[in-house]
Amino acid sequence: MEEAEAEAEVESNRDNVEVAPALIAVHPEQISVAVAVGPDLRVFDLLAGSAASLVDECGAPFHKDSIRAIRFGSRGKLFVSAGDDKTVKIWSTESWRCVCTVSSEKRVSAVAISEDGCHVCFADKFGVVWVVDVAGSHGHVTLGDRKPTPLLSHYCSIIPSLEFSPDGRFILSADRDSKIRVTNFPKKPLNGAHEIRSFCLGHTEFVSCLAFVHARECPQGLLVSGSGDSTVRLWDISSGALLDTCEVAAKAGLLESNGEAEEHGHAVTDLCTTISGLLIAVAIQSLQGIVLLSCDVSAQTLSVSKVVSIAGEAFVPTCLGFSPAEGMLWMVTGVSSLPACNYPPLARVRVISSIDAEQEPVVLGDDEIPGGEKLLETLQGSASVDESAFLAAAEAVKTAMRNLLIKKQYPADNRESRKKTRNDRKLKM
């Protein structure tokens, strides 16, 4: 009886974990925009004014399970998608052909592309970061199947975010045990990364997202991180020193004056920095809009600049993307599926302009968004969805994030039954 109950609990937790938030990524020059929701990967070519035609010799669907990470390289030549199907796909943005397919032992939780575009790194649910050499992957050149090589490990702690420093010298990995590890990225990464520069310690819950504030005074940049503890923190990665902490949920009015709130109900889900590095856009669970933080590089402090609300609709962003070329902040809300509902994967895209200018940010209407109706139809899908569904989607994402990233403690007698439910794919090295 106890074993049956344990298995039922595991199945319940697994169902919650499989609810995946919608993701968005923007080409550095705003040439294209990609949205992933569930296993669907949707890309719109802004230059052509139409949906991009993705080509994969492995055949459609490109992914067989929820996509958990998408990313453009800093030079815009590569795009990576990965997720619960234990597959990492590397795409050329010139042809939108899949130039490389990588198999992972575990489900993939985060991806990063080196500054020179020669290496793709990805993290799995067991806290291992892998590296793939993709030098020469562009245009119509297909690299075929490539085997990943272990780079570093967080020892059985899920890694929600990976990031390269602006100078390319370091790779940063954040985990659900509130740690941020700064590792020297070696000249020969296929031999592993063995030199740790620092640990950034101070968050009291899982670290959900990382980004860099670019500054001339600091070529390697200052790090900002968001967490389940409802804060955004500023770091010096050379020493791991905590420079400042901003209680963003409290500043946005989501917490009561006595500080009491639903546990983990106001986690920072995503953040991104503008090209000047002076502003940081922050998405928080339960906030229908974003918080803009100002970073004073010389004083090494964070402060709330303003809260931008999305009026008139239920829009709680699940992912953010910034376009340096146009100074636009792209946002998406949605979810792969809703429990007990027959909705297809939900996605809604909104854009804020003038995000990095002196004038007030403006939430664009659907007819003002670059690409207009064609873009929205491509990225959102053609299905009409009731507003209440997006509120339910926000709650589903909150529950899934809690079940995935809040570390669970299992009795010893439950461990064997949990092992039986694992479906790890072993690689032949």
C-alpha positions as CSV (number, residue, x, y, z in Angstrom):
1,M,0.0,0.0,0.0
2,E,2.8,2.5,1.0
3,E,4.7,1.7,-2.2
4,A,1.5,2.3,-4.3
5,E,1.0,5.6,-2.6
6,A,4.6,6.6,-3.2
7,E,4.3,5.8,-6.9
8,A,1.1,7.8,-7.1
9,E,2.8,10.8,-5.5
10,V,5.7,10.5,-8.0
11,E,3.3,10.4,-10.9
12,S,1.5,13.5,-9.5
13,N,4.7,15.4,-9.2
14,R,5.8,14.4,-12.7
15,D,2.5,15.7,-14.1
16,N,3.1,19.1,-12.5
17,V,6.7,19.3,-13.7
18,E,5.7,18.6,-17.3
19,V,3.8,21.9,-17.5
20,A,6.3,24.1,-19.3
21,P,6.2,27.9,-19.7
22,A,6.2,29.6,-23.0
23,L,9.6,31.0,-24.1
24,I,10.7,33.8,-26.4
25,A,14.0,34.7,-28.0
26,V,14.9,37.7,-30.2
27,H,17.7,37.9,-32.8
28,P,20.3,40.5,-31.7
29,E,19.4,42.6,-34.8
30,Q,15.7,41.8,-34.5
31,I,15.8,39.9,-37.8
32,S,13.7,37.1,-36.4
33,V,11.7,36.2,-33.3
34,A,11.2,32.7,-31.9
35,V,8.6,31.4,-29.5
36,A,8.5,27.9,-28.0
37,V,5.5,26.5,-26.2
38,G,5.2,22.8,-25.4
39,P,7.0,20.9,-28.2
40,D,6.1,23.6,-30.8
41,L,8.9,25.8,-32.1
42,R,7.6,28.9,-34.0
43,V,9.9,31.4,-35.8
44,F,8.9,34.5,-37.6
45,D,11.3,36.2,-40.2
46,L,10.8,39.9,-39.8
47,L,12.8,40.7,-43.0
48,A,10.7,38.4,-45.1
49,G,7.5,39.3,-43.2
50,S,6.5,35.6,-42.9
51,A,7.0,32.5,-40.9
52,A,10.5,30.9,-41.2
53,S,10.6,27.5,-42.8
54,L,12.6,25.3,-40.4
55,V,14.3,22.3,-42.0
56,D,15.4,19.3,-40.0
57,E,16.6,16.0,-41.7
58,C,15.4,14.2,-38.6
59,G,11.8,15.1,-39.7
60,A,8.9,16.8,-37.9
61,P,8.1,17.3,-35.1
62,F,11.4,18.9,-34.3
63,H,10.9,18.2,-30.6
64,K,8.8,15.4,-29.1
65,D,8.3,16.9,-25.7
66,S,8.2,20.4,-24.0
67,I,11.0,22.8,-25.0
68,R,12.7,24.2,-21.9
69,A,15.3,26.5,-23.4
70,I,15.8,28.5,-26.6
71,R,18.5,31.0,-27.4
72,F,20.2,33.0,-30.2
73,G,24.0,33.4,-30.1
74,S,25.4,36.8,-29.4
75,R,26.3,37.1,-33.1
76,G,23.0,35.9,-34.3
77,K,24.3,33.1,-36.5
78,L,23.2,30.2,-34.3
79,F,19.9,29.3,-32.5
80,V,19.6,26.5,-30.0
81,S,16.4,24.7,-28.8
82,A,16.3,21.9,-26.2
83,G,14.1,20.3,-23.6
84,D,12.3,17.4,-22.1
85,D,12.9,15.1,-25.1
86,K,16.6,14.9,-24.2
87,T,17.5,16.5,-27.5
88,V,19.5,19.7,-28.3
89,K,19.0,21.1,-31.7
90,I,21.4,23.7,-33.2
91,W,20.0,25.8,-36.1
92,S,21.7,28.1,-38.6
93,T,19.7,31.3,-38.7
94,E,20.8,32.0,-42.2
95,S,19.0,28.9,-43.6
96,W,16.9,27.8,-40.6
97,R,18.3,24.4,-41.1
98,C,19.1,22.1,-38.2
99,V,22.9,21.7,-38.5
100,C,23.4,19.5,-35.5
101,T,21.3,17.3,-33.2
102,V,22.7,16.3,-29.8
103,S,21.4,13.6,-27.6
104,S,21.4,14.1,-23.8
105,E,21.2,11.5,-21.1
106,K,18.8,13.6,-19.1
107,R,16.2,16.3,-19.8
108,V,17.8,19.6,-20.7
109,S,17.1,22.6,-18.5
110,A,19.3,25.4,-19.9
111,V,21.5,26.3,-22.9
112,A,24.2,28.9,-23.7
113,I,26.3,29.7,-26.7
114,S,29.9,30.9,-26.4
115,E,30.7,34.4,-27.5
116,D,32.7,33.2,-30.5
117,G,29.9,30.8,-31.5
118,C,32.2,27.8,-31.5
119,H,30.7,26.0,-28.5
120,V,27.2,25.2,-27.3
121,C,26.7,24.3,-23.7
122,F,23.7,22.7,-22.1
123,A,22.7,21.7,-18.6
124,D,20.6,18.7,-17.6
125,K,18.3,17.9,-14.7
126,F,21.0,16.2,-12.7
127,G,23.2,19.3,-12.7
128,V,25.7,18.3,-15.3
129,V,26.8,20.9,-17.9
130,W,27.9,19.5,-21.3
131,V,29.7,21.2,-24.2
132,V,29.5,20.6,-27.9
133,D,32.1,21.8,-30.5
134,V,30.1,23.5,-33.3
135,A,32.9,25.4,-35.1
136,G,31.9,25.9,-38.7
137,S,28.2,25.4,-38.2
138,H,26.6,28.0,-40.5
139,G,24.6,28.3,-43.7
140,H,23.7,24.9,-45.2
141,V,26.6,23.0,-43.6
142,T,25.2,20.1,-41.5
143,L,27.4,18.8,-38.7
144,G,25.2,15.7,-38.1
145,D,25.0,14.0,-34.8
146,R,27.6,15.1,-32.3
147,K,28.4,13.7,-28.9
148,P,28.5,16.1,-25.9
149,T,31.4,16.1,-23.5
150,P,31.0,16.8,-19.8
151,L,32.2,20.3,-18.8
152,L,31.3,20.7,-15.1
153,S,28.8,19.5,-12.5
154,H,26.6,20.8,-9.7
155,Y,26.1,17.4,-8.3
156,C,22.4,16.5,-8.7
157,S,21.1,20.0,-8.5
158,I,18.9,21.3,-11.4
159,I,20.5,24.2,-13.3
160,P,17.8,26.6,-14.6
161,S,20.3,29.1,-16.1
162,L,23.6,29.2,-18.0
163,E,25.4,32.3,-19.1
164,F,28.7,33.3,-20.7
165,S,30.4,36.5,-19.5
166,P,30.6,39.3,-22.1
167,D,34.4,38.8,-22.5
168,G,33.9,35.0,-23.0
169,R,36.3,34.1,-20.2
170,F,33.8,32.6,-17.8
171,I,30.7,30.4,-17.9
172,L,28.2,30.9,-15.1
173,S,25.8,28.2,-13.9
174,A,22.9,28.8,-11.4
175,D,21.2,26.0,-9.5
176,R,18.1,25.3,-7.4
177,D,20.3,25.1,-4.2
178,S,20.7,29.0,-4.4
179,K,24.3,28.8,-5.8
180,I,25.9,30.6,-8.7
181,R,29.2,29.1,-9.9
182,V,31.6,31.1,-11.9
183,T,34.0,28.8,-13.9
184,N,36.9,29.7,-16.1
185,F,36.0,28.7,-19.6
186,P,39.1,26.8,-20.9
187,K,40.8,27.1,-24.2
188,K,40.1,23.4,-24.7
189,P,36.6,22.9,-23.2
190,L,36.3,19.4,-24.5
191,N,38.9,18.5,-21.8
192,G,36.6,19.8,-19.1
193,A,36.5,23.0,-17.0
194,H,38.3,22.4,-13.7
195,E,39.1,25.9,-12.5
196,I,36.4,27.7,-10.4
197,R,36.8,31.4,-10.2
198,S,34.2,32.1,-7.5
199,F,30.8,31.3,-6.0
200,C,28.1,34.0,-5.7
201,L,26.3,33.1,-2.5
202,G,23.4,35.0,-1.0
203,H,20.1,33.9,-2.4
204,T,17.9,32.0,-0.1
205,E,16.0,30.1,-2.7
206,F,16.6,28.7,-6.2
207,V,18.3,31.0,-8.7
208,S,16.0,31.1,-11.8
209,C,17.8,33.5,-14.2
210,L,21.1,35.3,-14.9
211,A,22.1,38.3,-17.1
212,F,25.0,40.7,-17.4
213,V,25.1,44.4,-17.1
214,H,27.6,45.6,-19.7
215,A,29.9,48.4,-18.6
216,R,33.1,50.0,-20.0
217,E,34.5,50.1,-16.5
218,C,34.1,46.4,-16.2
219,P,34.8,44.4,-19.4
220,Q,33.6,41.1,-17.9
221,G,30.4,42.8,-16.8
222,L,28.5,42.9,-13.5
223,L,26.1,39.9,-13.0
224,V,22.5,40.2,-12.0
225,S,20.5,37.2,-10.8
226,G,16.8,36.6,-10.1
227,S,15.5,34.0,-7.6
228,G,12.6,32.3,-5.9
229,D,13.3,34.6,-2.9
230,S,11.7,37.5,-4.8
231,T,15.0,39.4,-5.1
232,V,17.3,40.6,-7.9
233,R,21.0,40.7,-6.8
234,L,24.1,42.4,-8.2
235,W,27.4,40.6,-8.1
236,D,31.1,41.0,-8.8
237,I,31.9,37.7,-10.5
238,S,35.7,38.0,-10.0
239,S,35.4,37.8,-6.2
240,G,31.8,36.5,-5.9
241,A,31.0,39.5,-3.8
242,L,27.4,40.5,-3.4
243,L,27.2,44.2,-4.3
244,D,23.5,45.0,-3.8
245,T,20.1,43.4,-3.3
246,C,16.7,44.7,-4.6
247,E,13.5,43.3,-3.1
248,V,11.6,43.6,-6.4
249,A,8.4,41.9,-5.3
250,A,8.1,44.3,-2.3
251,K,9.0,47.3,-4.5
252,A,6.3,46.3,-7.0
253,G,3.7,46.2,-4.3
254,L,3.2,42.4,-4.4
255,L,4.1,41.9,-0.8
256,E,2.2,43.2,2.2
257,S,3.8,45.7,4.5
258,N,4.4,42.9,7.1
259,G,6.3,40.9,4.4
260,E,3.9,37.9,4.6
261,A,3.0,36.3,1.3
262,E,2.3,33.0,-0.3
263,E,5.5,30.9,-0.1
264,H,7.5,31.1,-3.4
265,G,4.5,32.9,-4.9
266,H,6.5,35.9,-6.2
267,A,9.6,34.3,-7.7
268,V,11.6,36.2,-10.3
269,T,10.9,34.1,-13.5
270,D,13.1,36.0,-16.0
271,L,15.2,39.1,-16.5
272,C,17.2,40.7,-19.2
273,T,19.4,43.8,-19.6
274,T,19.3,46.5,-22.2
275,I,22.2,47.3,-24.5
276,S,23.3,50.3,-22.4
277,G,23.2,48.1,-19.3
278,L,21.5,50.8,-17.4
279,L,18.1,49.1,-17.2
280,I,17.1,45.6,-16.2
281,A,13.6,44.2,-17.1
282,V,12.3,41.8,-14.5
283,A,9.3,39.4,-14.7
284,I,7.8,38.2,-11.5
285,Q,5.1,35.6,-10.9
286,S,1.7,37.2,-10.2
287,L,2.8,40.6,-11.7
288,Q,0.8,41.6,-14.8
289,G,3.7,43.5,-16.3
290,I,7.4,44.0,-15.6
291,V,9.6,45.9,-13.2
292,L,12.4,48.1,-14.6
293,L,15.5,48.3,-12.5
294,S,18.2,50.9,-12.9
295,C,21.8,49.9,-12.3
296,D,24.3,52.5,-11.2
297,V,27.6,51.0,-12.3
298,S,29.9,53.4,-10.5
299,A,28.0,53.0,-7.2
300,Q,27.3,49.3,-7.9
301,T,23.7,49.6,-6.8
302,L,20.2,48.6,-8.0
303,S,17.0,50.6,-7.7
304,V,13.5,50.4,-9.1
305,S,13.0,52.8,-12.0
306,K,9.3,52.0,-12.7
307,V,6.7,49.3,-12.9
308,V,5.2,48.9,-16.4
309,S,1.7,47.4,-16.2
310,I,-0.1,45.6,-19.0
311,A,-3.5,47.0,-18.7
312,G,-6.7,45.5,-19.9
313,E,-5.7,41.8,-20.1
314,A,-4.4,39.0,-18.0
315,F,-0.7,39.0,-19.1
316,V,1.9,37.6,-16.6
317,P,5.1,37.3,-18.6
318,T,6.8,33.9,-18.5
319,C,9.9,34.9,-20.6
320,L,11.5,38.1,-21.8
321,G,13.8,39.0,-24.8
322,F,15.4,42.3,-25.6
323,S,16.2,43.6,-29.1
324,P,19.3,45.9,-29.0
325,A,18.8,47.0,-32.6
326,E,15.4,48.5,-31.9
327,G,15.3,49.0,-28.2
328,M,12.3,46.8,-27.8
329,L,11.4,44.4,-25.0
330,W,9.5,41.3,-26.3
331,M,7.5,39.3,-23.8
332,V,5.5,36.1,-23.9
333,T,3.0,34.5,-21.6
334,G,1.7,31.0,-21.9
335,V,2.0,27.3,-21.1
336,S,2.4,24.0,-22.7
337,S,-0.8,22.6,-21.3
338,L,-3.4,23.2,-18.6
339,P,-4.4,20.5,-16.2
340,A,-7.9,19.2,-16.9
341,C,-8.3,21.4,-20.0
342,N,-8.3,20.7,-23.7
343,Y,-6.6,23.9,-24.7
344,P,-3.7,23.6,-27.2
345,P,-0.4,25.1,-26.1
346,L,-1.1,28.8,-25.1
347,A,1.0,31.8,-26.1
348,R,0.4,35.5,-26.1
349,V,3.1,38.0,-27.3
350,R,3.4,41.6,-26.2
351,V,6.1,44.3,-27.0
352,I,7.2,47.4,-25.1
353,S,9.1,50.1,-27.1
354,S,11.4,52.8,-26.0
355,I,12.6,50.6,-23.2
356,D,16.1,52.0,-23.3
357,A,15.3,55.6,-24.1
358,E,14.7,58.7,-22.0
359,Q,11.0,58.7,-22.8
360,E,8.4,56.6,-21.1
361,P,8.1,53.0,-22.2
362,V,5.1,52.3,-24.4
363,V,3.2,49.0,-24.6
364,L,2.5,48.5,-28.3
365,G,-0.9,47.5,-29.6
366,D,-1.1,44.4,-31.8
367,D,-1.2,46.5,-35.0
368,E,1.9,48.3,-33.9
369,I,4.1,45.3,-33.2
370,P,6.8,44.6,-35.9
371,G,5.4,42.0,-38.2
372,G,1.8,42.8,-37.2
373,E,-0.9,40.2,-37.4
374,K,1.2,37.8,-39.4
375,L,3.8,37.6,-36.6
376,L,1.2,37.2,-34.0
377,E,-0.6,34.4,-35.9
378,T,2.7,32.6,-36.3
379,L,4.0,33.0,-32.8
380,Q,0.7,32.7,-30.9
381,G,-1.2,30.3,-33.1
382,S,-4.6,31.0,-34.6
383,A,-6.8,29.7,-31.8
384,S,-8.8,32.2,-29.9
385,V,-8.3,31.7,-26.1
386,D,-10.4,33.2,-23.3
387,E,-8.6,35.6,-20.9
388,S,-9.2,33.3,-17.9
389,A,-7.1,30.7,-19.6
390,F,-4.0,32.9,-19.3
391,L,-4.6,33.5,-15.6
392,A,-4.9,29.7,-15.2
393,A,-1.7,29.3,-17.2
394,A,0.1,31.7,-14.9
395,E,-1.0,29.6,-11.9
396,A,0.0,26.4,-13.6
397,V,3.5,27.8,-14.3
398,K,3.8,28.9,-10.7
399,T,2.9,25.4,-9.5
400,A,5.2,23.7,-12.0
401,M,8.1,26.0,-11.0
402,R,7.6,25.2,-7.4
403,N,7.5,21.4,-7.9
404,L,10.5,21.5,-10.2
405,L,12.8,23.9,-8.3
406,I,11.8,23.6,-4.7
407,K,14.0,20.8,-3.4
408,K,11.9,17.9,-2.2
409,Q,12.8,15.5,0.6
410,Y,11.7,11.9,0.2
411,P,11.6,9.2,2.9
412,A,14.2,6.4,2.4
413,D,11.5,3.8,1.6
414,N,10.3,5.9,-1.3
415,R,13.6,6.1,-3.1
416,E,13.4,2.6,-4.7
417,S,9.9,3.3,-6.2
418,R,11.3,6.7,-7.6
419,K,14.2,4.9,-9.3
420,K,11.7,2.6,-11.1
421,T,10.1,5.6,-12.8
422,R,13.3,7.1,-14.2
423,N,13.8,6.9,-17.9
424,D,17.4,8.0,-18.4
425,R,19.1,7.5,-21.8
426,K,22.6,6.3,-21.5
427,L,25.1,7.7,-24.0
428,K,27.9,5.6,-25.6
429,M,30.9,7.7,-25.1
